[in-house]
């Protein structure tokens, strides 16, 4: 039976108790850096003891025991730490209350908190019912309730001024507690409703109350809002892991262990693991239990994992918070039970079709931190061209608008482009406002911008590309895919593993198809001819014997597209891990030539003997020499055909007109020629 230690509040004596048979106690949450309960200081004389005693006498007079980690866990015994860490969820969850002790004066009392909560109750109801159009103007107006919202935000921001808000373990302690009591040096314990932490930042963001968007309130947005929503039970419990990105721990692996109890997915604490390894184990356990949202995380720029630890199936530890918060996904139900082995996820899904990248759109327009201009972003994407503007309106509208409304949105995008570009060039984007020809245009555009609050977060830390998903000649749709640092060079395919947003729109996974296996040596067959599985007739079976490499996800797509794919059969896909054709050959990921990477990956697969590898190298080198010779002849012939010749009147003319097909062939020859030369150098 698991046991833990409790302190007597009045005598300071420590004793062991069984978890299932212990006296009532309060759990103390504090930051070690404030040294409120140092291990080398007697408990009754520690700086945090007066706060503990005052809060206990005022709120829980009948409780005589408490728990604090610095004393109740032997900090000098690693074995004791490994035994106690898995019990943290039970310790804080079974406590009568959690006291959050902060080494500052809070400057608040319970009467002030209750009065502010009473005055803000209508605003909270507006937030919960989403009745922005009916009551938003009142709370946004300076003559209405705007000052009350600012007052409430300044009140809760006082609780964010210490190191408590930045520590990993304190996040779990807040979420798991039955009751939360805040105590400062002024010895006035207060209780604050979780709904204030959850609703007020969202109200300020939605109504754009600029007084509450400064650095003074940054921690309210980045720390308190998410943990309050988790404590209220809103959304998938595993989303608590995305809140770790703005917190730290003195022991690196504690950044995973310190909150996993609150996520509902726990792994064994193992000695010797770093935080990336612990994170990968947690992701495997979460996906194995059916939390497949972690398979559908968008890519994040400039947040690459350490060398040799990349797994495309899961987001890297360093990017977990950006990827999860931007995904727009909550609880997902897998289409069939999932399993994970050696980092490879085995999931059920549907093959949707191929993915063709049409244009690079770019990233969101963010001139300063946390100041994203969604309207300017879309205007710059459209570039003032009608065809592109209409496609932008369609893909970002996600099936919400009819043809007339899409034309209205496209017209706004084209009419305001040059004004927008001028404002960006002159650093005047903060004062930029689109112009409208009538009220209907303004109404449709306003609704379109509100939709982007849930549509565009996945683009916050990635690069957006306009793509087309093609199932057949009659079934195709435009989509936006999000890529990070890795730029795929092979053929892209789209699969559906059950990703859906809260409002029912589909999120698909984009995978990079493995390069075809090289053909056997033969003089009669060209080295660049397609290998097995490269033809369109093998679409139904190409993924059965390989592990797929995930490269991107789509932005939410209209749910109308789902009706076209429901009849498709379910198949099993293996994604990422050690058996992934790209992640498994991590040393070749930085190469820019796909053919060279594929051939060298083939070389590393044969480890039987050095002679076998040498034979393969010679074979590849010999075929590359023949292929290079043929390509040089083709390039030379193409150049000769397009040389200008003099005429009688002294002007130049072309012997053969340079048509589109010839230019394309010449470009393909040159690209392949460079690939052959790279292979020769590597072999």
N, C-alpha and C positions, 0 to 999 in steps of 0.2 A: 504494500500500500504506500502511495507517495506521501511524503512528509515534508514539512517546511517549518521555518522558525518564526515565532512572533515575539514582539517586545511588549512588556507591560508598560503602559504609558506613564504610570505614576511611580513605579519602582525602578524601571530600566532593566529588569531581569529579562533574559531571553530564554525561550524554551521551545522544544520541538512539538509539533502537533500534526495529526493526520488531516489531510485536506477535507475528508468527509466528516470529521468529528473535531471541529475546532471552535473556540469561542468567537463571538462577534468581534470584528476588527475593522479598522480603517486602513487603507493602503495609501502611502505617500508617494506622490509624483513630484519630482524635482529635478533640476539640472545639476549635475555633478560640479560643473564649473563654478557654481555659486557657493559650494562648500557649506551647505546647510546642515548636513549630517556626515561629517568626515569620519572615516573608519577609525582614525587614531584619536578621536575625541570622545569622551564619555557622553553617552546619549543624553542624559539629563542636563548637561551643560552645553550642548551643541547649539549653534545659532538658530536652527530651525525649530527647536523645541518650544519656545514661547508661542509660535504660530500654531503648532500642532495642539498644544494644550488649550489655547483660547478657542479654536474652532471646535474641538471635541466637547468642551464644557458647554458651549452655546448651542451646538446643533445635535450632538449625540452624547448626552450626559451619561447614558448607561453603558457605553462602550469603554473597555479598559485596555484593549490591545491594539497594536498597530503593526504594520509591516513596512520596512524600507529596505531597498536593495543594498545600500552600502554596508548595512550591519547584519541583515538577516541572511545574506549570502556571503560565504567566506571568499573574499576577493583575492586571497592568496592561493586558493585551491582551484586549479583548473577543472578537476573532476567534479567538484561541487557545483561549479558554474554550469557544466554540461548537464548535470542532473536537474538543476533548478530552472534553466532557461525554458524547457518544454512545459513547465508548470506555470509560467507567467500569465497565460490566459486565464487559468483557473484562479490564480491568486487575486488578480484584479477584478475578475468577473464575480467572484463570491464575496468580495468585500462589501461592507455596509455602504461605504462611500469612498470616493477617491478624493483626497485633499491635494490640490495643486498649490504648492507653496512657492511663492516668488519673492526674491530678495529686494523688492521695492515697495513703496507705498502705492496702493492701487487708487486711492482717492475716490472711492465709491462706497456707498452703503446700500443695503438691501432695499430701502424705501425708494431711493433714486432709481434703482434698476427696475423695480416694479412699476413705478410711475411712467418711465420711458417706454416700457413694454406695453403698457395700457394705451398710451398715445399712438404707438406705432402699430397697433393691432389691425386697423383698416388697411394699412400698407402691406402688412403680412398677408392678409386675406386677398388683396389684389394680386400679390405674387403667387399665391397658391392656386387661385382660380384663373390666373393669366388674363385678368380683365384689364389689360393695359389701355385699351381704347376708351373704356368708360371712366376710369379713375386716374389714368397716368398723367393727364394734364394738371390735375390738382397737386399731386405730389412732386411734379416737375417745376411747378410755378414757385417763384420766390414769395408770392403772397399766400401760398397754400402750405403744404406740409413739407416743403423742401428743407427748411431749417430743422425740423424734427428728425429727418433722415440723417442730416449732417451731424446733429447732436448724438444720435444713436451710434453712428460710425465712430465718432471720436471717443465715445464711452467704451466700446468694445476694443478699440485700438490700444487702450491703456493696458490691456492684458497681453499685449504682444511685445512689450518692451524689454523682456529678459531673454536669456538663452534658452529658457524652457521651450519656446516656440520652434527652435531649430534642431532639437534633439530627436533621434529616431524613437527611442524607447517611450518618450512622453506621448507620442502619437498613439501608440497602442494603449497606453494607460488611460488616455482620455476616452478612447472609443469603447473600451471594455467596461468602464465603470458604470455601476447602477445609478449613482448620483455623483455629480461633480460639484465640489465646493472650492472656490478660489479664495486664497488667503495671502495677504501681503504683510509688510512690516507694520502697518497701522492696525493689525489684529482685528480687522472687521471682515469676517467671512461672508461671502456673497455667492449666490447661485444665479446663473444667467441661462436663460432658455436657449437651447441649441438652435431653434428656428431663427433667432436673431443673427447668429453667425452665418447661417445658411442663406437667409433671404436678403439681408441688407446689402451685401456686396453685389448680388445679382440685380437688385433694384437700381442701384447706382449705375451699374454698367448698362442696363437696358434703357434707363431714362437719361443716361449720359449726364449725371450730376458731377460736374467737373471738380467741385470742391472736395470730392471724395475719391479722386483718381490719382492723387499725388503719392509721393514716396512714403508719407506718413501712414498710409493705409495699405501699403504693399503686402505686408504680412497677413492682413485680414483676408485679402484675396488669395494669396498663394498658400497660406497655411490653414487658416481657420475655416474657410468656406467648405473645402473638400472634406475635412475631418468631421465637421458638423453634419454634412449630408450622409456620410458613412454611419455616423452614430445614430442618425434618424432612420437608418435602414433603407435608404433610397439608392437602389441600384445593386449591381453585383458586388458582393462583399470583397472579392479579390481586387476590386478597383482601389482598395486602400493602398496597394503596392505602388500606385502611381503618385501617391503623396510623398514618397520617399525622396523624390528628386531634389527637394529644397531642404532636406534635413541631413544630419551627419551623426556619426558615432565615433567614439574613441577607438573602438575595435572595428576594422573594416567589415568583417562578415556579419556584425551585429546590424548592419543596415538592411539585412534580409531577415535575420532571426528576430530582430527587435520589433517586428510588426506582423509576422506571419500568423500569430494566434488570432489577431483581429481579422485576418483575411479568410479564415476558415479552412485554409490549406496549410498544414504543418509538415515539416520534414525533420528528420533526426539531426540533432546538432553533432557535427563531426569535427574532430580536431584536424587542423592542417589545411582546411579549405579557405580559399580566398573568396571575396565577395562575388566575383564573376561565376565561379564554380557553384557556390551556394545558390546564386540566382538561377542558373541553368537547371539545377536540381528542383528548385521550387517551380519553375515553369513546366518542367516535365510532369511533376505531380499534379499541377493545376489542370493542364490539358488532359492528362489521363483521367481526371475526375469529371471531365466534360466542360471545363471553362475554355471553350475554343476561341473566345474573343482574343486571347493572347496569341493566336495564330494569325490574326487579321490586323496586326498593328501596322500603321503606315511607316515608311522609311523616314529617317531623320538625318539631316545633313550634318557633317562634321562631328558625328558622335559614333565613331567606329570602335568596336571592341578591341582588346589587346590581340596581338598577332597570335594565330593558332587557336583562338577561342571562338571564332565566328560560327554561328549557327543561324542560318537564314530563317528557320522556323519561328524563332522567338526574338523579341527585341533585345539588344544588348543592355547590360545593366546600366550603363551610363546614360542611355536614352529612354529608359522605361517610362519615366513620368511624362515626357513630351509625346511619346508614341501613344500611350494609353489615353491621356487626356484629349488628344487630337483625333482619336479613332472614331468618336461618336457612337461607340458600341457599348451596350450594357449586357445584361444577362442574355446568353445565347443557348439555344438547345441544339445539340449536335444532331445531324440527320441519322446517325447510328453511333453506338458506343465507340469511343476513341481509345487508343493505346499509344504509349510512347516507350521506345526502347533505344538506348544509346543515343538519345537526342533526336531520333527520327520519329515524327508523329505519323501515326497510321489512322487516317480519317476517311469517312465516307463523303462522297460528293458527286457532282455532275460536271462533266466536261462541257463547257459552254461553247467554245470556239476559239479561233485564233484572234490575236490582238495586233493591230497595225497602228503604229505611232504616226500621227499626222503632222503635228506641230508641237514645238516647245512653247509653253505658255509662260512659265517663270514662277517666281515665288511671290508671296504676298507683299504688298507695299507697307513697310514698317519703318518709317523714318526715325523713330525713337522707340525705346523699349516699351512694350505693352500698348503701343499706339498703332494699331492695324487699321488701315483705310480699305475697307472692303469694296467700296464703290470705285476708288481709284484703281485698285487691283484689277477689277473686271474691265474697266475702261482701257487700261494699258494692254490687257490681254487681247481685246478686240482690234486694237490698232486702227480704228476708224474704218475698217472694211466691212461692208454689209454682210457678206457671206460668213465671215468669221464671227461677226457680232451675233448673227442669228444662231450659229452653232453654240456659242458661249451661252446665250440665253436658254437654249434647249438643254444643254448638259447641266448647267447650274440650276435650272428650274426644276430638274428631277421629276418631270411629269406633272407638275402642279398647274401649269398654265396651258390655255388653248392656243391655237394658231394666231389669233388676233393679239392676244396678250404678249406672245413671244415677239411679234413684230413691233409692238410698242416698246418692249425692253431693248430690242436690237436698235431701234431708232434712237433711243436715249444713249446707247453705247456709241453709236456713230456720230451723233450730233455734238457730243460733249468731249470727244477725244482730244481735239487740238487745244481746247481750253484747259483740259486736265493736264496734258503734256506740258503746256506752258507753265502751269502752276507748280508742277513737280520740278521743272528745270530751274524755276526761280525760288525754290524752297517755300512755296506758298500753299502747300497741300492742306495745312490746317484750316485755312479759310476757304478752301474750294467747296463749292456746292453745285451739283448738276442743275442745268436749266431745263425746264419743261415747257411744252407748248400749250398744255391744258391740264386741268385737274385730274383727268383720267390717267394721263401719263404719270403724274406725281403719285397717284394712288397705287398704280401697279408697281412702280419702281420702289416705293416704300415697302410694299409687301415682299418684293423680291429681295430687298436688303435684309429684312427680318429673317427670311428663309436662310440667308447665307450665314447667320449666326450658328446654325447647326450644320450647314453644308460645307463650310470652308475651314474649320479648325484643323483638319488633317493636313492642310497646306501650310500651316504655320511654320513648320520646320523642314519642309521638303520642296522639291521642284515639281510643278504640275505640267503634265503633257496631255494634249488632246489626242485621243486614240479612238479607234473604231473596233468594236467587237463584232466579228463576223462568224455566224454559224453556217449560213448558206447565202445564196444570192438574195433570198427573200427575207431572211432573218438577220438583221444587223442593227446596231445602235451605237451612237457616239457615247464616249465616257471620258472621264478625266482620271488618269492614273498618277500616283505620287511616287517619285523615285528619290533616292538619296545620293550617296557618294558613288554607288556602283552603277555603271551604265551598261545594261545588257547589250550583247552583240549578236546573240543567237535568236532564233525564232521565239516569239512570245505566245503563250496560250493562256486562256482564262478558265478558271474552275470555280464552282460554287460549293462551299462547304457549310452553308447555312447561315451566313452573315446577314444580319438585318438590324437596321436602326430601330429606335423606339417607335417611330411612326411607320414602320413596315417597309422601308426602302432597302433594296438589296446592296450588299457590299461584296464584291468578288475579289478573288485572289488572282494575281498575275504571276505566272511562273515562266521561267526560261527553259525552253526545251533543250535537252542535252544534244550536243553536236553529234552528227551521224558517225558511226564507227568507220574507220578508214577501210577501203576495199583491199583485198589481197593483192600482192604485187603481180602486175600483169602489164605487158606492153600494149595489149589491145584495149585496155581500159584506162581512161584518163584519171589522174590523181584527184582532180576536182569534181568528178562525177558524184552524184548523191549516193550516200550509203543506204543501208537498210533502214526502213522507217521514215525516210525523208519524203515519201510520196503522199499525196493527199488521200489515197485509198487506205492508208494505215492509221487514220486519225483515231479509230476506236481502240487500238491496241498499243499505241506507241508508249503509253505511260505505265503499262502493266509490269514491266520488268526493270524499272529504274526508279530511283529516288529523285523527286523533283526539287528544283531550286527556286525558292520564292524570291521575287525581286520587287514586287509592288502590290498595292491594293488599289481598288477604284474608289472614287468618291461615291456616295450613295446614288443609286440609279433608280429610276421610277419603278414602282412595284408592278406596273403593267407588263414589264418585260418578264416578270416571274411566270406569268401565265403561259409564255412561249416555251419555258424550259421545264415545267413541272412534269411533263411526260417523259423527260429524259431519264435513262436508267441510272441508278446509283452504282458507283464503282468505288473501290478502295484506292486512295492515294497515299503515297509515302513522301513526306516532305522534310527536308533538312537533315541535320545530324551528320554522323560520321560517314554514312553511306551516300550522302549527297554528292553528285558528280562535281559540283563546284566548291562547296564548303569542305569536302573531304580532301581536295587538292588545294589547300589554302595557299601554298607557296606559289601557285600559278595565277592567283587572283589579280595581281597587279599588272599582268601582261595585257597589252592593248590589242594583240592580234589573236583572234579566236582560234584560227587554225593551228597556230603554234602552241597555244595552251592545250588544245584538244590532243594534239599529237604527243606532247610531253606528258600529259596526264596518262596517256596510254602507255608510255614508256615506264612510268613509275608503278603501274599496276603489275608489271612482270618482275617479280623479285626472286625468281627461282634460282638464277645464277647470273654472274657477270657476263658470261658468254652469250646468254640469251638476250640480255639488254643490248650488247654490242651488235648482235645480228639485226635486232630491230632498228637500231640507230642507222646502220649501214643501209638497210632497206629503205627507210624513210629518206635518207640523204640521196640515195640513187634515184628514187622517184621524183624527189624535189628538183634534182638537176635536170631530168628530162622535162618536167613540167615547166621549169624556168626557161629552158631553151625554146619550147613551143610558144610560151607567152611572149618572149622577146620578139619572135617572128611575127606574131599577131599584132603586137604594138607597132612594130616597124612598118608592117604592111598598112596599118590604119593611118599612120603618119604620112606615108608616101602618097596614099590616095587623096589626102587633103592638102597637099602642097600647092601653093599658087603657081601659075605659069604665066609668062608674059604674053600679051596680045599685040596686035598690030598698032592699036592706038595708044600703047604704053600703059594701059590700065591693067589691074590684076583681076583675074577671074578664078573660079574654082573648077578643077577638072571634074570633081564629084561634089555635089552639094552635101554639106555636113548636116545630116538629119538627126532627129532625136535618138533613133535607135543606135546609130553609129557612135554618138557621144556616150551613150550609156554603156555600150560594149567596151569601148576604149577605157572608160573609168573602171569597169569591172576587171579588165585585164591587168591594169596597173595595180589595183588593190591586191589581186591574187599574186601578182609578181612580187610585191613587197612581202607578202606572207611567205612565199617560197624562200625568199632570201633570208628571212628571219629563221625559218626552220633549218636551213643549211648552217647558219651560224650557231644555233643551239645544239645541233647534232654533231 
